[in-house]
Amino acid sequence: MLKAFIVSCVAVLSLWGGTIQNDGQFKAAVTSMGKENNLVLMIYTTDDCPECAYMKRKVFHDTTVEPYLKRHFVVIEKNVHKDKLPDGFDYFGIPTMFFIDRHGAKIETIVGSKRPRPFAEELRRIREKK
């Protein structure tokens, strides 16, 4: 019984990946920015989340969103059931989108999906906020 509990704890702890600055995807995103003053949009998803699929397949590629998103953000995706999640980036709903500066500071968090036009407005507001 104790052994099963310890194995469960280790499995849960292995999902946490330390600080965002040590996260491989985050480091690659910052490197890809070069000298641009972009933000990282880290989206938490699951395989069976219809809202996540809607955001990734429809909203992110909408003509009102995609050009601005590509110009000012680097998107990384974390599957909450499969990937190591960085400390301090907790979630209570899926999708959760974190907007992070190149130093790892969380600028804002959005929980849930949005339609293209409101999401484009949010991107502009968040970009101007930083």
C-alpha positions in Angstrom: 0.0 0.0 0.0 2.8 2.5 0.9 4.7 1.5 -2.2 1.7 2.3 -4.4 1.3 5.6 -2.7 4.9 6.5 -3.2 4.8 5.5 -6.9 1.7 7.7 -7.3 3.4 10.7 -5.7 6.5 10.3 -7.9 4.2 10.1 -11.0 2.4 13.2 -10.1 5.6 15.1 -9.2 7.2 14.1 -12.5 4.5 16.2 -14.3 6.0 19.3 -12.7 9.0 20.6 -14.6 10.6 23.3 -12.4 10.8 26.9 -13.4 9.6 28.2 -16.7 13.2 29.5 -17.4 14.4 25.9 -17.3 11.6 24.6 -19.6 13.0 23.4 -22.9 10.1 24.6 -25.0 10.2 28.0 -23.3 13.9 28.4 -23.9 13.5 27.4 -27.6 10.6 30.0 -27.9 12.8 32.8 -26.4 15.7 31.8 -28.7 13.4 31.9 -31.7 12.4 35.5 -30.9 15.9 36.8 -31.4 15.9 40.5 -30.5 12.1 40.9 -31.1 10.2 41.9 -28.0 7.6 39.2 -28.4 5.6 37.3 -25.8 5.2 33.5 -25.4 1.7 32.2 -25.5 1.8 28.9 -23.6 -1.5 26.9 -24.0 -2.4 24.0 -21.7 -4.5 21.4 -23.5 -5.6 17.8 -23.4 -6.2 15.3 -26.2 -9.9 15.2 -25.6 -10.6 18.9 -25.2 -12.9 20.3 -28.0 -12.4 23.9 -26.9 -8.6 23.4 -27.2 -9.0 21.9 -30.7 -11.2 24.9 -31.6 -8.6 27.4 -30.5 -5.7 25.6 -32.2 -7.4 24.7 -35.4 -9.8 27.6 -36.0 -9.1 30.6 -33.9 -5.3 30.6 -34.1 -5.5 30.3 -37.9 -8.3 32.9 -38.4 -7.4 35.8 -40.7 -8.1 38.3 -37.9 -5.8 36.4 -35.5 -3.0 34.5 -37.3 -1.0 37.4 -38.7 -0.9 39.3 -35.4 -0.2 36.1 -33.4 2.7 35.1 -35.7 4.2 38.6 -35.6 4.0 39.2 -31.8 3.9 35.8 -30.1 5.6 32.4 -30.0 3.1 29.7 -29.2 4.0 26.6 -27.2 1.6 23.8 -26.2 1.6 21.7 -23.1 -0.6 18.6 -22.7 -1.5 18.6 -19.0 -1.7 14.8 -19.0 1.6 14.2 -20.8 4.0 17.1 -20.5 6.0 18.5 -17.6 4.3 21.7 -16.4 6.4 24.5 -15.0 6.0 25.6 -11.4 3.8 28.6 -10.9 1.7 28.0 -14.0 -1.3 26.3 -12.4 -4.6 25.8 -14.1 -8.2 25.0 -13.2 -9.7 24.8 -16.7 -8.7 23.8 -20.2 -7.6 25.5 -22.3 -5.6 27.8 -20.2 -3.4 30.3 -22.0 -0.5 32.0 -20.3 1.1 35.1 -21.8 4.8 35.2 -20.6 7.6 37.6 -21.3 11.1 36.5 -22.3 12.2 36.5 -18.7 9.5 34.1 -17.6 7.2 36.7 -16.0 3.5 35.9 -16.4 1.7 38.9 -18.0 -1.8 37.5 -18.1 -3.8 34.3 -18.1 -6.9 33.4 -20.1 -9.0 30.4 -19.3 -11.4 29.0 -21.9 -11.9 29.4 -25.6 -12.9 32.6 -27.4 -14.2 33.4 -30.9 -11.6 34.9 -33.3 -12.5 38.6 -33.1 -12.6 38.8 -29.3 -9.4 36.8 -29.1 -7.7 39.1 -31.6 -8.7 42.0 -29.4 -7.3 40.2 -26.3 -4.0 39.7 -28.1 -3.7 43.4 -28.9 -4.7 44.4 -25.4 -2.2 42.0 -23.8 0.6 43.0 -26.2 0.0 46.7 -25.4 -0.1 46.0 -21.7 3.4 44.7 -21.5 
